[in-house]
C-alpha cells in the first residue's frame, strides 16, 4: 500500500496546548460575564411577572440594558465555542485525553451556569409585546438574532415558568447531557478483536470498505460483539436520553400538545407537512434503493447483501488501489474548480493550513465531522482516512461543510447557525460534484463503474438506511413513553425498522445498529437522521440546476448557502427556486435523478 500521507490539525493559532494560559484567561472572561448576568437574574424574573400581568412599563425602560446584556451573551458564546471546540478537537484525536475531558467538563459546567443566568432575560424578550420585540431586534447589537428569536416565539405555548426553565437548564449537565457524554466515552475507548488484533472503533468501521468480504464480516461481527459487551449501558443511555425528552415534552404540553416530531421539525427549520411528504415519497419509492441493493449483490456475486456489505467497494478494486491524502485533495480541488475556482482554492487551503485531521491515531473517536472556531472564522475537518474511494467522498463531504461556513464567515455569528436539514446541502453537493467529475474523467469502463458504484451506494444508504434509522427512533420514542425499553425489545425494534425499509434485500438485519450508530445517543439533538435524506434530495435538486444556470450558478449557490442561517427551508426554497417543498413533486424530481444514475450503471 502506498503512503497515504495523512494529516493532523494545526490549531496553535487558537491555543498552543491544553495548558495554554490563554485558556484560563478566556475562561475568566466568561466567568465575569456570568456573574454580570446572575446579578440581573432576580430583576428580570420580576419583570416576567409584570409582563404576565400585562404591565410593560418597566420592560420598555430596560430596553437598552436588555440589548447590552444580550450582546454580552453573544460575545461570550464565541469564547465558549473557542474553548470547548479546542478541547473537543483534542478529545476526538484521543478519546482518552483526560486533560481534554476535564476542560470540556469545566466549560460545560460554566456554560450551564451561564445559561441559567441568561434564561430570565431570554424569556422576557420571548414574552415581550410585538413592538418591543421589533425595536429590540432593530439594533446592530441584536439584529443577528432575528431568525432565532422569531422561531423561539413560536414556542410560547410550551414555555414553562422561569424558575422551571432555569431548573431544567441546570439539571441537563448531569442529566441528559451526561448520558450522551457516557456514550462518547464508551465508544471512544472501546477496542474490538479482529483476528486477534485489538483495534478502536474508528479503525474497525473503516474495514466496512475493505475489498475482502470475510474481512468486512469479521469487522461487523467484532463491532457488534463489542457493543453486546456494553449493551446494558448502551440501552440505558437510549432510555435515559429519550425518557428525559419525553418528560420534557409532557410538562410542556399543558397549554398545547407538544409532539416529539413537532419539536424536531422546529429545530430543523421545516414543517411537519414537509417532513411527512418527504418520508412518504421516499417510502413510496423505496424500490429504487432496494434495486440498488440487488444490483450490488449481483456485482459481488452473492444472492443478497449482508449488513457488512453495504459499504463494500466495487469487486474489481483490490485493497492495494488506494488514493493518498494529497491525491484525494487534488481530485476534490479539480472537481470544485469546475464549479468555481474559489471552491477549488478553498479545498487546497484546507490542506495547506492543516485544517484537516485524518490520521489514524490510537483511541481515536469514530465518525467524521466539520467544526470550526468562530473567534477566527476558520473551519476544521475530522475523519479517519484510509485511502478508500469511500473515504475520498467522505473527505469531499466534510470539506463541503467547511465551504458552507467559509462563505458565511463575514456574517454575524448567529446568522451562520443553519439547521440540520440545510446543513447537509453543501456537503452532499460537494460529494455529487466530486463523483460527477470522476465519472467524466474516468479512463476506462471499469473506472466508470467504480465511480457509479460509489454514487449508487451512497443513494441506497440515504434512501433506505437513513429512513430505517428514522423509523427506529420513532418506534423507540413511542415505546419509551409507556415503559423502560429492554435490550431484547430494542433489538426487536431495530430489526422491525430495518425490515420495514429493506424488506427482503438483506441476509440478516443488524440488531445492534441502535448501539453502534452514535447518532441515536447524541443528547443535544433528536432525530439526527432524516436531515441527511432531506439534504441529499435537496442538494440533488440544486445540482441539477448547475448546467442551466451556467456562469451564474456559483454566485446563486453561495447566496443560497448564506441564507441558510436566516430562514426556514421552505422560505429558502421559495426565495431561491420559487418552489414548494411541502409538495411531492419537488422530492420526486430529485429521486428521478437517482433513478437516472441507476440506469447509467445498468447500461454499463
Secondary structure, DSSP 8 states (H G I E B T S, - for coil): -----------TTT-SSTT-HHHHHHHHHHHHHHHHHHHHHHHHHHHHHHHHTT--HHHHHTHHHHHHHHHHHHHHHHHHHHHHHHHHHHHHH-TT-HHHHHHHHHHHHHHHHHHHHHHHHHHHHHHS-HHHHHHHHSSTTTGGGHHHHHHHHTTGGG---HHHHHHHHHHHTTTHHHHHHHHHHHHHH-EEEETTEEEEHHHHHHGGG-S-HHHHHHHHHHHHHHHHTTHHHHHHHHHHHHHHHHHHHHHTTSSS---HHHHHHHHHT--HHHHHHHHHHHHHTHHHHHHHHHHHHHHTTSSSB-GGGTT---TT--TT----HHHHHHHHHHHHHHH-HHHHHHHHHHHHTT-EE----TT---S-EEEEETTTTEEEEE----S-HHHHHHHHHHHHHHHHHHTTTTS-GGGG---HHHHHHHHHHHHHHHHHHHHHH--SHHHHHHHHHHHHHHHHIIIIIHHHHHHHHHHHHHHHTTS---HHHHHHHHHHHHHHHHTTSBSS--TTHHHH-GGGG-TT-S--SHHHHHHHHHHHHHHTTHHHHGGGHHHHHHHHHHHTTTS-HHHHHHHHH---TTSHHHHHHHHHHHHHHHHHHHH-
